[in-house]
Amino acid sequence: METNKNWKDINEDFTLELQQKWIEVGFTYEQAKEWKKYLDHLFKTTDYDFYAWSRDTKKLKVQEVNYNSMDKLREEYSNPFWRNIHPDFTPHLQELWEQHKFVPEQTQQWI
């Protein structure tokens, strides 16, 4: 874990637990800081899975995620077909299944 950086400098809502979650989904301190810079008041420390999904699944750079596209992205991110698979099914798990070319119906059969 990047312990030499104070993530609260990015946003005062960062806790050690949230910092760890950001790192687990592949963000460094510098990358989290960049997301905060570009998203400004739209930035939420708890949205690490959404930002990782935007980066990894949608292949978007932080500069491409803006106020105008945020609602559409969030709607796609919270696709109810994937959400209904299992109460603990996270967007990160959705991403993993999608990487293997599974659709919600196929995934449901496996779970």
N, C-alpha and C positions, 0 to 999 in steps of 0.2 A: 504494500500500500504506500502511496506517496505521502509519507508522514511529515516530510519537511515543508510541505505547502499547507497553508491555512485556507481551506476551502471556504471558510466563512468570509474571506476577502472577496469571493465571487458573489456570494449571497448569504446573508445572515441566517437563513433557514437551513443551511447545510449542517447536518449532524454527522457524526462518525459513521453511523449506520447508512445514511444516504450516500455519503462519500464512497463507502464500500460497494454499494449497489451500482453507482455510476462506474466504478472501476470494473466490476463484474461484467457489465455490458459493454466494456471496451473503451471507456472514456478516460483520458488523462486529465489532469488538472487544467492544462492549457486548453484542451478541447472543450471542457465544461465552461471555462472562462469565455471562450469564443462563442459558444451557444448563448451565454448570458448577454454578451456584447450585442449580438445581432438580434436576439429576440426581445431584449430590453424588458419592458414591463410584462410581456407575455411569458417570460421565462418562469418555470416552476421547478424547484429542486426535486419534486416527486415525479416528474415526467421523464425520467431517465429511460424507461422502456419505450415511450413514444418517440423520443429523440433517436434512440438506437434503431428503432424500426424505420424511422424516416431515413436515417443514414444507410442502414444495411439492406433493408428490403426495397425501399423506394429509390435507393442510390442517390439521395439528395444531399447536397452540401448545405451547411447551415445557412449560407447566403440565399439559398433557394426556398427556404422555409420562412415565409413571412406572414404578415397579418392577413393578406388576401387569400393565401392558400391554406392557412391553419385550420379553418373549419372543415374544409373538404378532406384534408389529411386526417383530421381527428375522426371524422365520420367513417372513413375507410379503415382506419386503425381499429375502431371499436365495432367492426362488422359483427352484427348479432349472430350470423351463422357460425362464426368461430367461437363466440362467447358462450353459445348454448351447448357446446361440446361437453364442458365440465366446468364447475364453478371455479376451479383452480387453474384453468387454462389461461395462460398469460400471453401477451403479444409476442414475447420472446419465443415461447413454444410454438405459436402460430408460425413465426418466421422459420423455425427449424423444419416444421412439416412442409411449408411452402417451398423451401429449398429442395426438398425431395419430391416436388411436383404433386403433393397431395392437396386435394380440395377438402372442404369441411366434411362432406359426406363420407369420404374415404377415411378420414381421420377418425370420425365418430365410430366407424366400424372397428377400428383398431383399439379404441379406448374402452 
